Amino acid sequence: MSYYLALNGTQVKAPASLEVVIQDIVSKSSRDANGLLHRDRVAVKRKLTAKWGYLTVSQCSTILSAISSQFFTATYMDPQEGSLVTKTFYTGDRTMPFYTFNTDLSKYVWQNLSADFIEQ
């Protein structure tokens, strides 16, 4: 299955997989004498894990350039919203194993680029 993904307004090659994590941001939590949990949820944020298959030099460069800023926008299908949404993210480590060397750089060169996008 392929997914729609746009980074900073530019549609990029659809990732082979896109995982959406919905995270509760809690400032404090505690349990009372009865063992009931009390927590102060201050926000709900998304974390996306995108993984691509084979990429050309150009495709890989486009994706990495789009997420190189301190913050960037991503448009994706949000499972809770049930529609395309655009949110601001930052990225963690980017991993891209080398696939093959091709002197004309027109064939697939990179494989399995993966990155986490964490909502600001």
C-alpha angles and dihedrals in degrees: 000000000000127000134211113244129170122184117200089347096307119111110231131195107294112257118244086235136010119191119194118202118192109209130193111217107212123189095195140351134186142162124239127222089277092054094250115148119237117187138169108224107196100175147355114227137179130232117194123199110198122189125183129195120214117353134186119231089258095049093048092047092049092053095044092046091051092055098039096093121090088253131013139171125250127192114203142144107277113207095210096045092042092219144067112291133183119218136166117251143171123212135233126206117338116214124193120165115210111250109184142336115245119179096210091047091217097111131068109295106160128054135193101005107185133182139166118227112203118197115243 
